[in-house]
Amino acid sequence: MEYLILVRLIGFVGMALMNVSAIPQIRKVSKTHKVKDLTIKRELLLLSGCTLYLIYGILRKDPVIIVSNLWAMSMFFSLIYLILKYKKS
């Protein structure tokens, strides 16, 4: 039982580190309104991958996969929104 708790903890910490990595990009774009170096195609591709991985996590009933992909998807939606908002600025 303790082994499963440790495995799940490792998963949640990994998920948190991965998803927190998008926050500086979102902050930078929010402040500077510059999205010249960002591509919506990349964000849509990552969003598609997260969606499929979320479905996989739901089918496996794995909370680490479900939570991490919901969080990641919110980051990608934020970046997509900012790209569309500031694309012409």
Steps between C-alpha positions, in 0.01 A plus 500: 500500500780746586661422164186613315489821702864572411437428131196730496698772684779478242239533226338806657836673559607429142167630373530816707851575378404445137190713517654782703755539220233665280425775752804720419405495130141595577617781731747632244243509222243659732746779588666561162211409267764353266419163344719525192711199598203283600306286259139402544566176312732380776250585772216328311714190447589487869136559593396211275757271661384600848139435405581148383715437807217630719263249342758229566527609864123497539479151352775384738342691789842650578469827695859605429446482124157663521606793719826562316334511162214722614758740642714486186196555281414814698854627435472429126157666485649805672787521252266449203276778630798734542635416154164577342456814710842652430577353157437828316634734769 
